[in-house]
């Protein structure tokens, strides 16, 4: 059994004075957990096989499970017996009563502090920050050969009067927890208020009846443990453990049964999956202000781990990002406080909602800000790639091509084949756009941005008859946006129709790449004489690389006007310098991405 135990407790158990060895009250420490819920689950498990099981607060958010009380002589004999039988973990040890704080199990019991207090340990010098989040662990002793042990007699069930008495000792949080468990089990549908009124009593009685128990409406200590055991059973194997990461300045419960620490890539501490479940966790930590926070908010949305569909909420001092697709469900929350951004991301497989929400709730409830923040310079060679942000993959579109502005409202003309079958279309990788109209025969489509855009330049279509062999240039994102700006490719006008005599097409002689499709075709004066179409090749016939086609401006103008769009039409303009034509293409051409 893997358990996380304070090393300080182990040291304290061996620091008892020899002068009191025969008189003092001691316990057999068998386990320590980082949450009360986890400790209660362990107690229920141990109580099935052992008597004299106790639960104590250890301080610092830890809870101990111990057997006793015994004299030291009794404890030594009992410890050897239990270790030989394999009934308790091999790293169990004897601890003095002074090692424990408030007793929470059995309910209503009080620990008699009879032994003298032990001296405090000598202070140690400050240690450097660890290379990874550290969870203190007691080294296990060799496991002895098990021997058969006698079955303990089961403890008698409480009477209703005794159950009411033990119930009165419950804290508000414990009463809330029982109502939450009853709601989860389908027997309670009212407020979580910790008040055991008629509705709660009816729910308790219904749960008792469903579990073949006497329907008194008052749960005994054992029944409360059974109900909570059912509630937390879904977390079996999650091994929720408090992890304190000194480098990021964050402490919280993490499902260490399914994730493990990988590395630091500022601003993240990355915990990768270590099971078939595929869960991942990021601790987020960086210095900054509101501007830094807004930048992180935008960057996070470009990552594969944050799917498009989900809640987006940004406030003055924090943000929430959720996303879901058929593969994963992602939850990110970050807060800004005292110049430090801290938060976390949980990535969980889709279709496992109950377990995901339970793990997420425990992570949220346990989140704690510690001193310190992750150094922004903490990076590894694994993160050095244009496709990565801090070691995480940037989301990539299914396809990208080009388009260009055709009016001052930001309306964009592009290739129809670029936007076919897209769940989402973006302009410049940042602005969502909707498909207004398309014409498969012409090969054109119109996009309208969902947010208002103000183009620097819009297309001016040339309605004059072009001259064969005249120079033309295509502006397009030849490399799918890798360069961050469109490229200009020069060529010539070869024919005023397609190879099959298509009147709405013109043939060009220039070498293009797939990303250029949908881009504007300019004449030397910067007026638009067509839109570049994607190359269509069959398996048995391939055209020469420099053979391309464009839709004629008249066909484009007629199509746009039919959609209620008012494009600019004019005659031939005076030639402009190549650098001016390049600047015009940059201001007019946009990257169109299909997701």
Buried (B, 14 or more C-beta within 10 A) or exposed (E): EEBBBBEBBBEBBEBBEEEBEEEBBBBBBBBBBBBBBBBBBBBBBBBEBBEBBBBBBBBEBBBBBBBBBBBBEEBBEBBEEBBBBBBBBEBBBBBBBBBBBEBBBBBBEEBEEEBBEBEEEEEEEEEEEEEBBEBBBBEEEEEEEEEEBEEEEEEEEBEEEBBBEBBEEBEEEBBBBBBBBBBBBEBBEBEBEBEBEEBBBBBBBBBBEEEEBEBBBBBBBBBBBBBBBBBBEBBEEBBBBBBBBBBBBBBBBBBBBBBBBBBBBBBBBBBEBBEEBBBBBBBBBBBBEEEBBBEBBEBBBBBBBBBBEBEEEEEEEBBBBBBBBEEBBBBBBBBBEEEBBBBBBBBBBBEBEEBBEBBBEBBBEBBEBBEBBBBEEBBBEEBEEEEBBBBBEBBEBEBBBBBBBBBEBBBBBBBBBBBEEBEBBBBBBEBBBEBBBBBEEBBBBBBBBEEEBEBEBBBBBBBEEBEEEEBBBBBBBBBBBEEEEBBBBBBBBBBBBBEEEBEBBBBBBBBBBBBBBBBBBBBBBBBBBBBBBBBEEEEEEEEEEEBBBBBBBBBBBEBBEEEEBEBBBEEBBEEBEEEEBBBBBBBBBBBBBBB
